Amino acid sequence: MSRTVLDAALLHSVIGGYDPMDSTSIDAPVPPVLEAARRADVKGLRIGVVKELGGEGYQPGVRARFEESVQLLVDAGAEVVEVSCPSFDYALAAYYLILPSEASSNLAKFDAMRYGLRVLPEGVKDPSAEQVMAASRDAGFGDEVKRRIILGTYALSSGYYDAYYGQAQKVRTLITRDFAAAFASVDVLVSPASPGVAFPLGAKLDDPLAMYRQDLATIPSNLYGGPAMSLPVGLSEGLPVGLQVMAPTMRDDLLYLVGGALEAALHDRWGGPLLASAPELEV
């Protein structure tokens, strides 16, 4: 979204706020993100390292850059403790039941009759509505979207709703409770942004599950509905490593406090922004 934490805060302060035409918009003041980004002070802040979002499955270089970044926050005056959120272990499975179900429901309106692309089936003189719908959806949706629609339709189907979608929503509640318990003792949570660095273009297309696992660390915040930020903290195998900061709902400003402080520490260490001087930062 931006090259610096302050730029992200400037964007946030412009697009944030209540929109009476948006039913998902919160009628509340925008947290002071710009002030937080400029202050960038973590002295006295309690930061929790999520036990479940690290260790096995995370590349060694990712773990190393993350641990170095956490130490920089300690050096800047933050108190760091380990926090356990056991329900996070089930977040990936829950998310990939809830998300496809919502995709299946929300994309159903793109039927070539009311919304979206309209494609006529080849070789059919007087196609039926069903044939036009099938041809349009086949042409208009990519493989991954089709995969999620099929998964979601199955999860919401009669006889499977309670066993799959209903159970996933229960896991979502447990994850929300884990966040609430964690934020009762710490101000923010941190973790790697992903288990590994970027993979070659197209490398995981034949293994969707491997691709989904790259979302492992960011999924819990999506299910919880709280704000989160990812920022670059170094390189592994010549590619950027991200650190994720998660905050309680309506405390977006805490993200910018931590992000700004860490960015400043990294700037002092390297003598320039990571993205502007990556070739000289081989580690």
N, C-alpha and C positions, 0 to 999 in steps of 0.2 A: 504493500500500500504506500510505502514511503521509504526514503533512504535513511531517515533519522527518526528518533522518538519524538522530537519536537515537531517535526513535520506531520507525523501521525496525529499528534495532539491538536495541531492547527486544523487538520482535516476533520477530526472528531468534533471539535468545537463548532465548526461550520454546519456539519450535517446532522448533529445531535439535536434533540428537542422533540417536543410533542407535536404530532401531526393529527389533527382532528379527523382527517380523511383516512387514517390508517388504524384499523381496529387493533393492531398489535403494538401500537405506539404507547409508551408510558407517559401519563400526565404527571410529570415530576421534573424538577430542575435537573439540568445536565450536571453531572459531577464536575468539579473544578480540574479538568484534565490539563488545561494549558498551564495553570499555576503549578500543578504537580510536576509536569515535565520540566519546567524551568527551575523548580526548586531541587529536584533530583536528589533528595536526601533520605537515606535509609537508616540513619542513626536511631536506635531504639526500636526499629521495626522487627517483628518476629516473622521469620520466613520458614515455612515448612517444606521439607524435601519429601515428596511422595514416595514411599517405599516401593509401592507396586508399579511405579512408572520408571523402571530402571533395572539394571542387572541383566539377567539372561535375555537374549534376544536383541540387546542393544549393542551396536558396534563399539569396539574398544575406543576408537577415536572419538565417538560421540560421548561416551561416558567420561573420557579424559577432559574434553573441552567443557562439559557440564560441571565437573568437579572443580575445575580451575575457576569457572565463573562464580560458583557458589563461594569459593574462598575469597574472591574479589569483593563480594557482597559483605562477607564477614569483616574483611579489612576496612570496608567503608562504614562499619559500625552496626551492621545488622546482627541479630541473633538468629542462628540457624539451628533448627531441630528436625529430627526425622518424624514424619507423620504417616500413620498407616490408614489406608482407605481400602479395606478388603473387597468391597463391592466393585471396585474399579477393574478387578480381574474378569468380571462378566460384562463390562461395558461394550466391548467389541461385538459380542454376540447379540446383546440387546439392541445396540444401535443398528445393526444390519438386519434386524427384523422391523424396528420402528421406522427407519428411514425408507426402505422400499415400500412399506405399507402406505406411508404418507405420499410417496411418489406415485404409487399406483392410483391412489384416490385423487390426487391433485391433477394428474396428467390425463385422467379419464375424459376430461372435457375436450381435449384435442382429438376430435373424432372426424374432422374434415366436414362436418355438417354445421357446427356452430363456431368453432375456433380452429385456427392453425392451417397448416398446409393442406391442399387438396390435390391428390394424384389419382388419375384414372388408371385402372388396371389395363395392362397391355393385352390386346387380343380379345377383349370383351366388348361386344357391340353395345349392349344395354346393361351396364353393370348395376347391381343392386347396391343399396346403401351400405350393406355389410362388406361388399367387395371393394367399394371405394374407401371405406374406413380402413380395411386391412391393407390396401395398397398405400394409403397415405401414411399410416402409422409405421409401416415397414420402411418407407422412404424417409420419413421425417425424424425417426428416433434412431440413435446410434446403438451399437451393441450393448454398451454398459447400461444405457437407459432401459433398453428392452429387458436386460437381465434383471434390473431392479423392479420393473413393472411386474414381471412374471413372479419373482419372489414375493413381492408385496401382495399381489392378487391371491397367491396361495396362502399366505399368512392370514389374510382377512377372510378367507373362504369359510363357508359353513362347516363346522366340525373341527376346524383348526384355529379359529380366532382365539379361543381361551387358552389353548395349548401353546400358541406361539406369540401372537401380538399381546394378549393379556398378560402372559408371564413376563414378556419383555418390559411392559410398563411397570410391573412390580419391581423389576430390577432397577428401572429408572428411579423409582421412589427410594430404593436402598442407596443408590448413588447420591441422590440429593441429601439424604440423611448423613452420609459419610462426609459430604462437603460441609454441612452444617456443623457436624461435630469437630471437624478440622478447624473451621473458622472460629470456633469457640476458644481455641487455644493459640492460633496464629493469625497474622494479618493477611498473608498471601501464601499460595502454594507455588512451588516451582518444580519443573521436570524438563527432560529433553523434549524438544518439539516433535521429534520422530525417532524411531529406533535406529535409523540409518541415514546416510546422505542420499542425494538424488541418484536414481538408477538410470541407466541408458534408456533413451526414448524407445518405447515399445517393448522393453525387456520383460515386463511382467504381464503383458496382454494375454498370454496363454495360461496365466495363473492368477485369477482374480483375488483369491484369498491372500496371496502374498502381497498384492497391491493394497488390499484392505488393511493388512496388518501395519502398513505405514501410518495409518490414522490412529494407532493404538493410544498415543498420549493425548491427542486433542479431542477424542470422542467424549471423555467424561464431562468436560465443560459444556459441550454441545447438549448433552442429555440433561445437565443441571440447569442450563440457561443462564449461567453467569459469564462475566466478561473474561477474556483471556488475550494475551499478547505473546507473539513469538518474535524474537529478535536474534540476529546472527551473533555468534560468540566466538567464532574461530573456524578452523578448517580441519577436515579429516580426509585423507586421500585426495587433497587438493580441492575439496568441495565444501561449501559452507555447512556449519552445524548450527542448529537453532536451539535456543532455550525458551521454554514456555513459562509465563507467569499467569497464574489464575487468581481471581479475586472474588469476594462475595458480590452478590447482585447489587447494582447501583453504587458500587465502589470502584468504578473504572479508574478513578484518580490514583488508586494504589498501584495499578499497573504502570502508570507513567512515572511514579516515584521510583519504583524498582528499575524499570527499563531505562530511565534517564540516568540513574546512578551507575548502573552496570555499563551503559554505553560510554559514560564519561571515564570510568575506570579502564575500559578496553581502549579507549582513545589515548589515554595517558600511557598505556602499556605499548601500543603499537605506533603512536605518533600520527594516527589518522583513522578515519572511518574504515571499518572492515571492507565494505563493498567498494570503496574507492581505491584500496591498495591491496587487494587480494593476492596478486602475484608475488608480493614481497612477504606474505604471511604464511608461507608453506610450513606446515608443522606435521 
